[in-house]
Amino acid sequence: MADYNDRLKEIQDTVENKKLSLDESLDLYEEAVKIGMEATSNMEQNIAKQFETQEDE
């Protein structure tokens, strides 16, 4: 999760501090959305594994 947060922070800083073209901004937006979706998927998988572990006990 730290890697996701680090990259999202880099994207945020870039967007806030640089004049970017529309294409560059959209590319960063798409990357941020992808990161968010991956992080959500990983969290859901971890939660499912925890429930499976609890059920096995």
TAQUIJO-V215181 format. One record per residue. RES is the residue in three letters. PHI is phi as a letter, one per 20 degrees, with the letter a starting at -180 (999 if undefined). NEAR is the number of other C-alpha atoms within 8 Angstrom. Layout:
((RES,PHI,NEAR) (RES,PHI,NEAR))
This chain:
((MET,999,5) (ALA,f,5) (ASP,f,6) (TYR,f,10) (ASN,f,8) (ASP,f,8) (ARG,f,8) (LEU,f,10) (LYS,f,8) (GLU,f,8) (ILE,f,10) (GLN,g,8) (ASP,f,8) (THR,f,8) (VAL,f,10) (GLU,f,6) (ASN,d,6) (LYS,c,6) (LYS,e,5) (LEU,d,8) (SER,f,6) (LEU,g,6) (ASP,f,7) (GLU,f,8) (SER,f,10) (LEU,f,8) (ASP,f,8) (LEU,f,9) (TYR,f,8) (GLU,f,8) (GLU,f,8) (ALA,f,10) (VAL,f,8) (LYS,f,8) (ILE,f,10) (GLY,f,9) (MET,f,8) (GLU,f,8) (ALA,f,10) (THR,f,8) (SER,f,8) (ASN,f,8) (MET,f,8) (GLU,f,8) (GLN,f,8) (ASN,f,8) (ILE,f,8) (ALA,f,8) (LYS,f,8) (GLN,f,8) (PHE,f,8) (GLU,f,8) (THR,f,8) (GLN,f,7) (GLU,f,6) (ASP,f,5) (GLU,f,4))
